[in-house]
Amino acid sequence: MTLLKTYVKKIDLPKEISDVLKILNDNGFEAYVAGGAVRNFLLGRKIDDYDITTNATPDKVKKLFKKSFDTGIKHGTVTVVTKNYNVEVTTYRVDKDYKDHRRPENVEFTKNLENDLARRDFTINALVYNPKEGIKDAFCGIEDLKAKRIKAVNDANLRFYEDALRILRGIRFSLTLGFEIEDSTLNAMNNNAKYLMNISVERIKEEFTKILLSEHFERIEAVLKTDVFKNIIPDIYNLDKDSILKIKSASNNSCVKWAVFIYLTNKKNCDEILRRYKFSNQEKKKIRFFIKNSDFAFCDDKVKLKLFMSENLEFIEDFNLYMKSLGKYFPYKLYKNVLKNKEPFNIKMLDIDGSDIKKIVSDDKIIGKVLQHLLDCVIENPDYNKKEKLKVKAEEYIWKLNHTQK
């Protein structure tokens, strides 16, 4: 059994979190803030949420906190509702029988904190804190934080065999924090990578998106020396150093990151990749647009730009970020200038509409054609965008259409 070390250190907890701990303590139970909150405090990083671990069983927790609801009651988790936080309170447990390489079939509650910490994924996440006692560390997590090291708790092969998603979480922690993955942990990730096939595509995509968004994406190089991604995201092995840096420097936007990744690794199979990882229809539309227009030779031609804007306005801001990431040119200043000057680039911006055209021509079928012609005119010369001038242009165009047809 590993010696549980205690470090006297004060974490300024929100009052609601301190109150939850105090209520549990005052009723004779142990209770600690666990995992990510303690890790992030020690690293000086933002704490988004607080989880609590306790020897109180779920039924006892629910009796103490009337504003609570079952979250993962099978695994001992009750969510306590406070003014600003939904706090997950989980009973100390030992996990039993992982059959799907994701979640335990059943759990056994325990009164021993160290038994609970022993089931956790990485040493830096096996840290707990209570204001009265300070930080408790069973597996040298603080030492690994100082060394900037990702290390599995106890037997790394067992940790990843139990829950294969931990492999991607470990990679994400490495790339987010800029930490090195310890050799035996990386080897165990590689040994158990086949079990990632048991994880849903949605969870794979979710974790890989976080990996793409990580601030130290360059650390992916160490992982690419293994076969971890071979069965789930094989295209990643097409990345070279330059491509890795392009992804790292890309705008912190998930669609931009994915589009850059697809362009650099396998753009010909863009549609298949979007289908495989179950992107939403809006994401598909956006990423396809990025890839489709990647190699267009943009220049400072206002007419061509406005024609482009007329069909693609909703994606242009992010498209500019995408093009920048690839080191390609998009006339963004010219685009902003067109917007600032309110120069017309779509039919809705014309100083005339279908009802006006209907007064000139009775054939409904050509109204759209006339409006498109007027738009082409004002794109080339914005001064034409006045109702009377547009009426004249419309009449000329309709006369021309009628005489051409004859």
N, C-alpha and C positions, 0 to 999 in steps of 0.2 A: 504494500500500500504506500503510495506516494505521500510524503510529508506535506501537509497543508500549511503554506507560509502565509503570514499576515503582514501587510504593509500599512503603516499608519499614514493615511493620506485622506484629505477631505475633498469630497466632490460636492459642489453646490447643486443640490438636486432641486427641481421645482417643488413647491410646497405640496402639491397634490401627490407627488411620488413619495415624498417623506411621510405624508399622512397615511398612505397605504401601508408602508413599511411599519409605521408606529402602531397602527391598529392591529396588524398581525402580531407584532412583538408583544404588545400589551395584553394580548389574549393567549400568550404562552407559546407562540410559534416563532421559528426562525424565519427570516425573510431577507432576501438580498436582491439588489439590482444586478442583473446578469448580462454577460455577453457584450454585445456591440456598444452599449452605452459606456461601459467601463473602458473598453478598448479605445473608443474615440476620445474619451476624456483624457486618457494618458497620452494620446497622440495630438491633443489640442485640436481635434476635429469637431465639426458640428454633430450634436446628438439629436437625431430626429425622433426617436421613440425610446421608451423604457420598458424592458421586460423584467418581471420579478420571478424569482424562484423561491419556493417555500416548502417546509415540511407539512404545512396544512393541506389536507385533502380537499378536492374540489367542493364537496358538500359543505365543509367548514368555511371555505372561502365565500361561498354563496350566502351563507348565513350571516357572515360579517359584513358583506357588501350587498345591500339590497339592489343597488344599481349595477347589475352585472348580467352577463349572458354567457351561455356555453359557446365556446369557440371550437375547441378540439377536446371535448370532454373525455373521449376515449383515450386520449394521450395526456389527460390531466390538466388541460388548459381552460381557464375561465377568464373572460375579459371583464375587468372592472372599469366602469365608466366614471371619469372625473370631468371637471369643467373643460379642461383643455386636452386631455389625453384619454385614449382607450388603452388601458394597461393590461397586457397579457400576464396573468399570474398562473404559473405552472408548478405543479407539485413535483418534488424531487422524485425521480423515477429511474428505473433501469429498463432499457429497451430490450425486447425479446423477439426472436424469430423474424428477421427481415427476409421476406420471400420474393418481393418484387424489386429489390435493390433500390427502394425509395423510402418506404415508411414501415415501421415495425408493425407486425400483425397484432401484437399486444404489448402492454407495458406493465411493469410491476412497481408500485409506489414504494419508496424507501424513505427512511428517516435520516439517512446519511448524506450530507452535502457532497462529500467527495465521490460517492457512487454516482450521483447525478452529474457531476462535472466530468466524470470519466466517459460518459456517452457522447460528449460534445465533439465537434468536428476538429477544430484547430486550437492550439494552446492559447493563442491570443484572444480566443472567444470563450475560454474556460476560466474567466475572471469574474468574481462577484464582489459586491460592495454593500456595506451597511454602515450608516453614520457612526454607530457605537463602536464598531470593530475595525473599520477600515477596509482595505482590499484584501481578499483572500485569493491565493494563487496555488493551485494544486500541481500544475504541470509546467512550471517555469515559463509561463506566458509572458511575464514582464521581462524576463531575460530575452525572450524571442522578439518582443517589441523593440527592445534596445538594439538588438542585433539586426533588426529589419528582416525577420525570417518568418516564413510560413511553414509551420510544422504541425503534422497531425497529432492528435492526442493518442498516446500509447501506440497500438498496432495500426500503422497507416493502411495496410492492406485490408484489415477488418473494417476500418472506418469507411473506406470507399466501396467495399463489397456490400456493406449494409445499405449505404445510400450513395449511389453513383453521382447524383447531382452535386455532392460535395466536391467532386473533381473540378467542376466548372466554377463553383463558389471559391475554391482555393485559388484557381487561376485569376478569378476576378479580384480577390483580395490582393494578390501579388501585383496586378496591374493598376489597381486603384491606389494602393498605399506605396507602391514602388519598392516592395519587398521581394527578396529572393525566395524561391521555393526550395526548401532543404532537400538534399539529394534523395534520401530514402522516401520522402513524401512524394517527390516527383516520379520516382521509379514506381511507387505504388499506384499513382495516378495512371501511369502507362499500363501497368499490369491489369488494372481493373476497368480500363476504358471501354472494353466490350460491353460492359453493363449499362453504359449510357444509352444503348439501344432500347433499354426498358423505359427510359424517361420520355414523357410526351414531347412531341415536337414543339408545342406551345411553350413548355418550360425551357427547352433547349434554346429556342429563339429569345425568350426573355433574358436568360443568363448571358447569351452571346451578345445581345444588344448592350447589356451593361459592360461587357468586356470591350466592345468597340468604343464605348463612351469613356473608358478608363483613361485617366490622365497620364499613365505610364505605359501606354500600349506597346512601347518598344520592347518591354520585357516579354512579349509574346515569343521572341526569338528563342528563348530557352525551351519553351514548350514545343515549338515547331521541330525540335530535335527528337521529339518522341512521336508516338502514334496516337496520342490522346484524341485528336480530332478526326482521325481516319474514317470512322464510320458515321460521323454526324455532320461534319462540315469539311469535307475533303478539299474543297476549293482553297482553303486557307493555306495549303502547302504551295500554292502558286505565288505567294507573296515573297518579294525580295526586300532587302533593307530599305531601298528607296520607297517602295510601296508602303511598307510599315510606317515610315515617317509621314507619308502623305495622309494615311488614315489617322495617325496621332494628331496631326495639325489640322485636320478637318473640323469644321464647325461642330460644336457639341449639340448635335441635332440627330436623332436616331435615323431618320430617313436619309439625311445627307451621308451619315457614316455608312449605312448599308449600301447606298448607291455607289459610293467611292469604293467600298469593298468589292461589290459585284463587278464594277467596271475594271478594277485592277486584277481580278482573279478569273472571272468567267462571264464576261458581258454577253457572249453569244447565247448563253443559256439563262438569261435574266428571267424570262417568264417561268421557266421550270423551277428556278430557285425561289421565286416569289410564291409559287404554288406549294412547293415542298415545305416551306416554313410557315405556311398559312398566314401570310400578310393580309391585312384588311384590304377591302377594295380601294379605299382612299390611298393607303400606302402603296399598293400596286400601281395605281394611276400615277402617283407622284414619282416613284422610282423609275417606272418605265419612261416617263417624260424626260427625266434627267439623263438616262442612258441613251435614249433616242437622239437627243440633241447635243450629246457630248462632243461630237466631232464636227459640229457645224462651225464654219469659219466666220465668226462674228467680227464685225468691224464698226467703225463709227459712222454708220449710214443710218440716218434717222428714219428714212422711209422704210427700209427693211426692218429696223427695230420695231417700228409701230405696227407693221404687219405681223411681226412675231408676237407683240404684246396683245394684239387683237384676239388671239386665240389662246394665249397661255398666261394671262396675268396672274392667276391665283398662285402659281408656283415660282414666279420669277425671283422673289426675294431669296428663297432657299436655293434656287438654281444658281444664282450668283455665288452663293457660299460654296456650293458643290463645284462649280467651275474653278473657283479660287483654289480649292483643295487639290485639284488636279493640275494646277499651274496653267490653266487655260484662260483665255480672255473673254470677258463679257462686258459690253459697254454700259456699265452700271451707272456712271455719272450721267450719261446721255439719257438713260432710262429715267433717272430721278428728275432730270431737267424737263422731260416730256410731262411727267406727272405734275411737277411744280407749276408749269405753264398751262396746265389743263388742256394740252393739245389733244384733239380727238384721235382715238385709235380703235374705237369700237362703235357699233351702230347706235348703241344707247346714248352715245355722246353727241350724236348729230342733232342739229337744231331743227330737225324735221323728223316726222315719224310716219308709220304706215298709213295712218288716217289722212295725213296731208297728201300722200302719194295717191291715195284712193280717189281723191278729188280730181286728180289729173288723168288717171287711167282706170278703166272699169275692170280690167282683167286682173283678178287677185293673184294669179299665178306668177306675174312678173314683179309684184311689189318687192319681194325679197331681193330679186336681182337688181332692181333699181336702187334700193337702199345700199346694197353692197357696192355698186358703182359709185354712189355718192361718197361712201366711206373711202374708197380708193382715191377719189378726188381730194378730199380734205386731208387725207394722210399725206399726200404730196404737197398740198397747199392749204394750211389751216385757215387762211383768210376766207376760203370758200364757205366756212361753216356758219353761214347766216341764212335764215329761212328763205329770203327772197332769192338769193344767189343759188341756193340749193334747188329751189323750184325751177329756175331757169335751166340748171344742169339736168334736172330730172326730165323736163320737157324735151330737151335736146336728145337725151339718151333714149327716151320712149319713141320719139320720131325716128331715130336711127334704127331702133329695133324693128319698128313696123315696116320701114322701107327695106330693111335687109331681108325680112321674112318674105316680102313681096317679090 
